């Protein structure tokens, strides 16, 4: 460690909300906003060779005590790229914070074992069950608000296990409650309808059918209803992850109940979800997921016209 920052961080796991929060915190604390254009680089290991990543990390900062280099999809580096990164991590540039994001990194690999010794490794695992409710309760408490046990359970059931979605719903409830610190259960019924996921299902169904006109209409409806572009993107990515999981389980002959539990699909949406799964080609689902990941990277690294990017995705089908 040097000061408050490690020279190399390895971020693992699929909980995008906690991952985003960590990246935002590092970005704000490591490099002052006014010099970020000169001292912050965001790239994907899928599209960037390890030599380029290392060159960026070895670049001396301008008008700043340090430089931040954020590398997504590090688990997609080829073997020789991982070797190069390990060599850099053994003797890193002392004025650079290198952040390697590797959601699906195999913990059995030499890269993981070696980086566990060389880097600050942080795991962002998905929360489930009681841990999910405790996280939501703590988030409310930090803001000075409370929900009864039944209302809290209903909130988690309706919003789902994605923390980005849950945080947005908590924000709605807080705005609604105002100075009333005990949020009534009726507010959950009013503000957290299950229709959001149903709307995403309709959108992804239209995309799966390559029905551009209907997909654009459904996207517009969600945006006009106040759903943030990032939320739609996140839920679409989550949906296609669920499809990929379900495809694999179907090929293994698993039951509908097992698939619904593994993919974390609510019972009331399971039948429609499985119809979509059966109608979508596995390669098509993976390609859509990869496109969404690239759009997500654009959302994180710049200030694009978010609606336009989503519309371009639909029009590219």
N, C-alpha and C positions, 0 to 999 in steps of 0.2 A: 504494500500500500504506500502511496505517497500523498500526504495530506488527507483529504477527504475522499480521494478517488483511487481506485485500483487502475493500473495501466491497461489491464485487459479484463473485460467482463464476458461471461458466457451465459446467455439467457436461454433457458430451456422451457418447454411446456407450451400448452395450448390455451391458457387463459389470457385472452387478448386484452381484456380490460386492465388487469394488473400489469401486463407487459407494457401497454401503452403508458400507464401511469409512471412506471419506472423510467421509460425512455424520455418522457416529458420532463421528469424531475432531473435526470442527468443533463438533458439539453439546457434546461434553465440554469442549473447550478454550475455546469462545467464551462460554458462559454457564454459571455454576455450577448444579449440580443443584438446589439448594434454591430458586433463583429462576427456574428454567425455566418453571414454569406462568405466570409473568407476562411472560416475555421471549422466548418461542419460539412461533412460529406456523408451522403446516404446512398448506398448502392446495394444491389442484390448479387449474391455469390453465384446465382444461376447465370448471370450475364456478365460477370466481372472476373477476370483472372486473378489468382492469388497475388501475382507479382504487382498488379495495379493496386490491390488493397494494401499491400505492404508499403508500396511507394507513397500512397496517401497517408498512411500511418507515420511514415518517416519524414513527412513534410513538416518543416518548422512552422509554428503558428505565427500569424500576423497580428500585431497589436493586441495580443491576448496571451495570458499565461499558459494556455493549453489549447488543444485542438481535439475535436470529437469526430470519430469515424464510426458510423453505424452500418453494419453489414447484415442484411436480412438473408434468409434461406442459406445460412452457413452449412447446414446439413447436406446441401446439394453440391458442395465442393468435391472435385475429384480427389483421389488419394494423394496425388502429388501436391495439390493445393493445400490439403490439410497438413501435410508435412511442412510446407513453407510457413503456414500460420503458426504451427507449433514451434518452429525455429525462431520466428519473430517473438512469440510470447516468452521464450526463454531469455531474451534480451531486448525488451521493448523500448521504444522511444519514451523518454521520461516526461515529455510534454504533450503526449497524446493519450486520450482515452479511447481505446478500441472496444466497441461493443459488438459482439458476435451473437446474432439471434438465430437459434437452431431449434425450432419447435419439435421436430421429430428425430432428433439425434439419438442414435442407438447407444445406450449406456454401456454396451459390451465392447465398444470400439477402443482402439488404442488412442484415438483422438480425444475421446471423452476422458479416459483415465489420465492421460498426460495433461490435458487442460484443467482437470480437477486440481492438479498440483500447481499449475502456472497461472491460472486465472481465478477471478472471483466468480464462482458459479452460482446462479440464482435460478431456482425452479418456480415456474408459474403454472402450477397444476390446477386442473378443473376442480371446482368445489362441488360436493354432492350432499344431499340429505340435510342433516342437522348443521353441517359446516356451512352450507349455503344460507340457511336461515340465520345462523349466528353472524355471518358476514353482513347480511342485510340489516339485522338488528343493530350491529355496531355502527354501520354507516348512518343509520337514522339517529342513533345516540350521539354520534360526533356532531351532528347538526342540531342536536337539542330536541329531537322528536321521538315519539314512541308509537308503536303499534301493538295491539293486543295479540296474544298467541294465535287466535283463529285468523285474524286479519293478516298477520305476518305469513302464516302458512298459505293462505289464499293468494297473497301477492307473489310468493315464490312459484306456486303452481301455475298461475296465469302468465307470469313474465318468463318463466323458464330458467334454465341453469346458466344462461349467458350473463356474466356480470355487467357487461356493457348495457344490455337491455335492462337489467335490474336497476342499475344506477340511474338510468334515464327515468324509469318509472318512479323511483324514490324521489327524484327531483320534482316530478309532476305532483306527487302527493304533498311534498313540503310546500310548494307554491300554492296549492289548493288550501292547505291547512292554515297558512299564515301564522297568526299568533297563537293558534290552538295547537298546543304541543302534543296532545294526545290525538292522533289521527284516527277518525272513526272508520269502522269497517266499510261503511257505505261509500266512503271515498275510493276504496279499492275497487268496489263494484262499478263505480261511475267512471273511474279514470284508467283502469287497467283491463280493458276488454280483451278477451281471447281472440278478437277478430284480427289483431295485428298479424299473428302467425298465419291465420287463415288467408289474409291478404297477400302475405309473402308466398304462400302456397299457390294462390291463383297466379301471381306474377311468374313464379318459377315454372308452373305448368304451361303458361303461354310461351315462355322462353324455350322450354323443352319441345314444344310443337313448332318452334320457329314462326310463331304468330306475332310478327313484329308490331303490327298495328295494335293488337290487344295488349301486348306487353307494354308498349309505350303508354297506352291509356291507363293501365293499372299502376305503372310507375308514377304517372302524373297524379293519380288519385291518392297514392300514399304520401307523396310530397305535399300535396295540397291539404291533406289531413293533418299536416304538421310533423310527419315523421322525418327526422334528419337523414340526409343522404348517407352519412356514415352508418347510421343504424340500419338502413335498408341494405347497404353493402355488407355489413357484418352478418345480418340475418340470412342474406342470400348465400354468403360463404358458408355459414353454419349449415344451411339446408343442403348444400352440395356435399359437405363433409358427411352429413347424415346419409345421403344417398349412396356415397361410396362405401360407407360402413355397411349399410343394408345390402348392397349388391354382393359384398363379400360373404355376409352371413347367409343370404339366400343361396349362394352357390354351395354353401356347406350344409344346406338343408335344415337350417334353424327355424324354429316356430315363429309365428307373428309376434307372440308375446316377448320372446327373447330379442327379436329385432327391435321392437319398440323400446324395450328397456335399454339395450345397448346404444341405440341411436338417440335416446332421450326424446322420443316423440310422444306427445300426449295421446291418450286413448282415443279422444274424440276426433283426432286427425289421422290416426294410424291407417285406416282403410284407404283414404285418399292418398296418403303418403306412399303406401305400398303400390298403388296403381301407378303413381309417377315413377317409382323405382323400376317397375317392370317395363315401363314404356321408354325409359332412357337407356341409351347405350353407355357402358362403363367408361369408354374412352371419351365420349362427349361430356360426361359429368366431370371427369378429371380435367379436360381442357377448359371447361367453364370455370372450374375452381381455380385453375392457374391464372386465367384472365382476371378473375376477381382479386387474386393475390397481387397481381401487378397494379391494378387500380388502387388497391389498399396502400401499396407502397407509394403511389403518386399522392394519395391523400395525406400520407404522413410526411413526405419529403418536400412538398410544395403547397401552394394555395391554388389548386386548379378549379375550374368550373365543374363542381362535383356532379351536378345534374347532367351536364353535357357528357361527361365520361360514362355515366350509367346509360345514357341514351345511345352513345356510340357503341357500347357493348351490345345492346339489343340490336342495333342496326347492322352490326357486323355478322349476325347469325346467318 
